[in-house]
Amino acid sequence: MEITDIRVRKITKEGKMKAVVSMTLDDEFVVHDIKVIDGDKGLFIAMPSRRARDGEFRDIAHPINSKTREIMQKVILEKYEQAVNDLEDYSEHND
């Protein structure tokens, strides 16, 4: 499996949710609505989820093992940081 594209679709400055991301795998499969969250221990990703009847949120799609989650998180957070820096550079040059 190869992560072939990461698109940071929405960046927010307020609140704990910092961005919404889409990730493409092998140029054939996309996962939308991955969230970048600012938690107590720093940034992390939250996979797309849905509220179950019992009120709990359950992931709709997620990595099967921690190694894959770490790889996804590393690539997504790198792309998020790049998008934030690009946005700041754009804002500085267009103010």
N, C-alpha and C positions, 0 to 999 in steps of 0.2 A: 504494500500500500504506500502510495506517495501522495503527499499533500501538494496539489498542483496549483492551487489558488486560494488566497485569503482576501476577502473584501470586507473592509471595515465600513459598514453601511451607515452607522449613526454614532456620533460621539456626543456625550453629554458631560457637562462640567459639574453639575450639581447632583447630589445623591450618591448612593453607593454603586449603582449601575453606571459604568463609564462608557460602554459601547455595545453595539450589536454587530455581530460578525457572521459572515457566511464562509464556509470552508468547502472547497472542492477536492475530491479524492480521485486520483487517477484520471483526471479530465472526464469522468463519467458519472460521478455521484456527488451531490451537493447537500450539505447540512446547513440550514438557515437557523437564525435566532440563537446562536451561541452568544452568551453574554459575558462581557468583561466586568468583573465585580471588584470593587476596592474593599477588601476585608480587613480584619484586625491585623493579619500577618502579611498584608500587601495584596497585589493584584492576583486574581485567579479567574479561571473560566468556569462558567456554569452551562451545562448542556441544555438544549431545548427541553422544556418540561410541560406537563399538563396537570391540572388539579384533578385528583381522583375523587370519587364520591365521598371518601372519608375525610376530605379536606387536605390531605397530604399532596405534595407535588412529587410527581414521578417523571424521571427522564424519559423522553420519547426515543432518543438515540443517544448512545454513549459508548465510549471505548470499553472493551472487555477487561483490559488489564491496566495496571498503573503505569507501565512503561509507555504504552501508547498514549495514555492521558498526558503524561509528562511531555512527550514529543509534541502533541497537539497544543498544549498550553504554551510551551516555549515558542513555537512558531507563531501562534496567534498573538501572544503578548508582544513579541518583537514587531509584528506588523502593526499592532495597535500603537506602540510607542512611536513608530515611524510616521503613522498617520497623524498623531498628535503633534509631532514636531513639524510635519509638513503644514498642518493647519496653522500653527503658531507662526511659522515663517511667512505663510501667505498673509496672515492678518497683519504682521509687522510691515509688509511691503505694500499693503493696500489700505492703510489707515490714513 
